Amino acid sequence: MRNLFIKTTLMALAFSAAFSLSAKEQTNSGNHNGGLMKQMMNEQYQIKSINDPVAQQRLNQIDLGDTNHQSNH
């Protein structure tokens, strides 16, 4: 019974150390802009300025509907 307790404690410490190390590596990586997923999305979807006045007018006519993200539940 005592061996089981020691093994369980060591396993918990090992998982805790691994999780702590992983979190620290993620914090130290990049430029703190929200993580790898945000960085990948920013690289894939580059923001482009639209300088054409006709295209700008068409964009201004788009109705996105309700952009309020709060739920009414």
N, C-alpha and C positions, 0 to 999 in steps of 0.2 A: 504494500500500500504506500509506503514511504517512497519507494522507487518511482511509482506512478506519479506521485506529487512532484518529485524532483524533475522527472522527464517533462511533465506538463508545464512546470514553471520555466524550464530551459527553453521549451518550444515557444512559449509565450514571449519570452525575452528575445528570442531569435527573430520572431515575426515583428515584434515592436522595433527592434534595431533595423531590420530590413525596410520596414515602412518609413521609419524616420530618415534613413539614408536616401530612400527614393524621393521623399518629399523635399529633402534638402537639395538634391541634385536638380530637381525640377525648378526649385526656387532660384538656384544659381545659374540656370541655363537661360540663354536668350536675353532679351532686353526687358523682361517683365511686362510684356504686352498682352498677357492673357493666355500664354501657352502655345504649344505647337499647333493645335488646331486653328487658332486664330491666325497664326503666322502663315499656315498653309492656305487658308481661305483668302488672306490678303494677297498672297502671291498669285493665286488662281484668278481672283476677280479684282483686277486692277481698276481703280477708280479713274474714269476718263471724263474730262470736261467736255461739255457740249457747247460749242461756240456758234453753231448755226442757229440764227434767230427763229427760223421756221420750225426746226426740230425742238427748240426750247419751248415754243408756244404749244406744240403738240404735247410735250411732256407736262406742261402746266395744266392741260385739260384733263389729264388722267385722274380719275376718282378712285382712290385706294379704298374707299369705304371706311368702315370703323377701324381706326388704327389704335384704339384704346385696348390695351392688352389685359385689362382687369376683367375677371370673370364675374358674371352676374349670378352665379350659383349660390 
